[in-house]
Every structure is written in C-alpha cells, then in structure tokens.
Amino acid sequence: MTQPATLRSMLEAVARGEILPDNALEQLKYFEFEPVEDFAKVDHHRALRTGFPEVIWGPGKTVNQIIQIMTRLNQHHGVVMATRIEPGVYDQIRQQIPGALYYDLARICALVPLNLTPHHAGKIGILTAGTADLPVAEEAAVTAELSGFLVKRLWDVGVAGLHRLLRHQQLMREVDVLIVVAGMEGALPSVVAGLSDRPIIAVPTSIGYGASFQGLAALLTMLNSCAAGVGVVNIDNGFGAAMLAGQILRTAERLGAQQD
C-alpha cells in the first residue's frame, strides 16, 4: 500500500475498534518524519504532500545508510526506490534486503510489491535520440512505472535519421505526455514538439563529443527551442522528467474527477 492508503486503513481500523488508539498513536509517531541514527530524517509525509514518496539518492551515501533508509521507508510505502545505484552497491544491498530488485540500465534499486500495476490514468511516452541515451531514458521509464504509470518506449529515433521518428508517429498520438531524451546537439525535442500536441519534457544527456560540454550544448538547444510546449529538466535527469510527467497526468486525473 502507499503511505496515504496505510494511514486511511489505520484510521478506519481505529474507527471499527480493531486497533486501540494508543497502538495507532505509536504507529503514527513517525509518519511525519523519522530520524535514522544521526545521518537522515526520512520524510514519510512526502507522499501525502506531493503524491509521491521520498526517493533515495544513492551517490554520496554508504551502503549501510542506503539499507537503513530503504528499510524504514519500506515500513510505510508500497514502493521504495534508490537511484544511481551501481551494481557493486546493489550486490551488498541484496545481501541485507533479499527482496530488492535491480534495474541495471536505469541504475535503480527498488522494493516493489508483487502485484504492482499501473494505477494512474494516462500514458507516458519516452523517446531517445540514440542508444547511448538509454540509461537516462530508462531511469525515467522505470521511475514512471514504479510510480504507477503506463510507459511506452521508443528508442534511437534521432534527427540524423528522421524517417525513423516519422515512421512511429502513431505512438506519439497514443500517449498523453512525451519525455524526449537527447544528447549531442539536442534537437529531437523541438522536432517532436512540432509534430505533437502533447506536453514535451526534454531531457539533455551528457552524451556527445567535446564541444557538447557534457550536455550543456543539448541543454541550451532545448532551452532555446522555437517549438511551443517544451519544458526542460537538468542534464541526465531522467528521474526528474518522470516526476514532472507524473504530476501533469495526476493533475489531469484530478481535474477530470472534479468534472464527473
């Protein structure tokens, strides 16, 4: 269950007399945030505030710190994610948390319920200019899927061979938000925005020769796009793109519910 669902279930159990108020209070003690030794304060209320639980940024943390934070989050949330986890770090995590899964291309380690299926309305399409952009694109795709969204993937359709993209315009019509991932000169989001009426989230990657400046050239191209409806996230930030796409779809879902 998600943390909001856990809270609702607990309150309903108290109302039915199945849980004593004192026991519920003990369980609610750390719903706002929970200290983890002296290195972290796990934000359990983030799902209630923003719709998505806290996600662990892996780099800079020790393996033991990641394990402890994942364990605490798992007590309150159905899905626990840690991003930018290298294979060697995952091997150590798995020794302590046997159920941890690893999405190697996305470099995401996660605890996921067996019955995880898309539960939000709308589809997210993710496109890459080239195969080298796949790690960033898969970070976006896996993040979106673990957040409860249906994802459609379309890889290696960059502007150097534009006919590849044009052959797949049907996919762009099937989805509701498009995440477009590109390195080098970063032109693909502008092209896609000229072909689609969907919101476009552009993700520059650090792929490219020297003058690409580790993704800065692609970032500037995307920021200077002449096509309307293009939003841009930071270099290599597939996670942030998925979060933004999710917020767009959840807003549409909420507005639709208000009209019913």
Residue pairs with C-beta under 8 A, 6 or more apart in sequence:
1 9
1 78
2 47
2 53
2 77
2 78
2 79
3 31
3 44
3 45
3 47
3 48
3 53
3 76
3 77
4 47
4 48
5 78
6 76
6 77
7 28
7 31
7 48
10 19
10 24
10 27
10 28
11 24
13 19
13 24
14 20
14 21
14 24
30 42
30 44
31 44
31 45
31 76
32 44
32 45
33 41
33 42
33 43
33 44
33 45
34 41
34 42
34 44
34 72
35 41
35 42
36 42
36 65
36 68
36 69
36 72
37 68
39 65
40 65
40 68
40 69
42 54
42 69
42 72
42 73
43 54
44 53
44 54
44 73
44 76
44 77
46 52
46 53
46 54
47 53
47 54
47 77
51 246
51 247
51 250
52 147
52 243
52 246
53 73
53 76
53 77
53 79
53 80
54 73
55 81
55 82
55 83
55 143
55 239
56 66
56 69
56 70
56 73
56 80
56 81
56 82
56 83
57 82
57 83
57 84
58 66
58 82
58 83
58 84
58 85
58 86
58 89
58 107
58 109
59 84
61 69
63 89
63 92
63 93
66 82
66 85
66 89
66 93
66 109
67 93
67 96
67 97
69 82
70 80
70 82
70 93
70 97
70 100
70 109
70 111
71 97
73 80
74 80
74 111
78 112
78 113
78 116
79 110
79 111
79 112
79 113
79 116
79 146
79 147
80 110
80 111
81 108
81 109
81 110
81 143
81 146
82 93
82 108
82 109
82 110
83 107
83 108
83 139
83 143
83 239
84 107
85 93
85 102
85 107
85 108
85 109
86 107
87 102
87 104
89 109
90 100
90 102
90 109
93 100
93 109
94 100
94 102
97 111
99 111
100 109
100 110
100 111
101 109
101 110
101 111
101 112
102 108
102 109
102 110
103 109
103 110
103 138
103 142
105 134
105 135
105 138
106 135
106 138
106 139
106 141
106 142
106 143
106 238
107 135
107 139
108 139
108 142
108 143
108 146
110 142
110 146
112 146
116 146
116 148
118 145
118 148
118 149
118 150
119 148
120 147
120 148
120 149
120 246
120 249
120 250
120 253
121 249
121 252
121 253
121 256
122 149
122 150
122 176
122 177
122 249
122 252
122 253
123 149
123 150
123 151
123 152
123 174
123 175
123 176
123 177
124 144
124 149
124 150
124 151
124 152
124 175
124 176
124 177
124 178
124 179
124 242
124 245
124 246
124 249
125 151
125 152
125 153
125 154
125 171
125 172
125 174
125 175
125 177
125 178
125 179
125 198
126 137
126 140
126 141
126 144
126 151
126 152
126 153
126 154
126 178
126 179
126 180
126 181
127 137
127 154
127 155
127 157
127 165
127 178
127 179
127 180
127 181
127 188
127 192
128 134
128 137
128 154
128 155
128 156
128 157
128 158
128 181
128 182
129 156
129 157
129 158
129 159
129 180
129 181
129 182
129 183
129 184
129 186
129 187
129 188
130 156
130 158
130 182
130 183
130 184
130 207
131 155
131 156
132 183
132 205
132 207
133 181
133 182
133 183
133 205
133 207
134 155
135 238
136 181
136 203
136 205
136 236
136 237
136 238
137 153
137 155
137 179
137 181
137 203
137 238
138 238
139 238
139 239
139 242
140 179
140 181
140 203
140 238
140 239
140 241
140 242
140 245
141 151
141 153
141 238
141 242
143 238
143 239
143 242
143 243
144 151
144 242
144 245
144 246
145 151
147 242
147 243
147 246
149 245
149 246
149 249
152 171
152 174
152 175
154 168
154 171
156 164
157 164
157 165
157 168
157 188
158 164
158 165
158 182
158 184
158 188
159 165
159 187
159 188
159 191
162 191
165 188
165 191
165 192
165 195
169 195
172 178
172 192
172 195
172 196
172 198
173 196
175 198
176 198
176 248
176 249
176 252
177 198
177 199
177 201
177 245
177 248
177 249
178 192
178 196
178 198
178 199
178 200
178 201
179 201
179 203
179 238
179 241
179 242
179 245
180 188
180 189
180 192
180 200
180 201
180 202
180 203
181 203
181 205
181 238
181 241
182 188
182 189
182 202
182 203
182 204
182 205
182 218
182 222
183 204
183 205
183 206
183 207
183 208
183 212
183 215
183 218
184 207
184 208
184 209
184 212
184 217
184 218
185 208
185 212
185 217
185 218
185 221
186 202
186 204
186 217
186 218
186 219
186 220
186 221
186 222
187 221
189 200
189 202
189 222
189 225
189 227
189 230
189 232
190 221
190 222
190 225
190 226
190 227
190 230
191 227
192 200
193 200
193 225
193 227
193 228
193 229
193 230
194 227
197 229
198 229
199 229
199 231
199 245
199 248
200 227
200 229
200 230
200 231
201 231
201 232
201 233
201 241
201 244
201 245
202 222
202 225
202 230
202 231
202 232
202 233
203 232
203 233
203 236
203 237
203 238
203 241
204 215
204 216
204 218
204 219
204 221
204 222
204 232
204 234
204 235
204 236
205 215
205 218
205 235
205 236
206 212
206 214
206 215
206 235
206 236
207 215
208 214
208 215
208 217
208 218
211 217
212 218
214 235
215 235
215 236
216 235
218 235
219 232
219 234
219 235
222 230
222 232
223 232
231 244
233 240
233 241
233 244
234 240
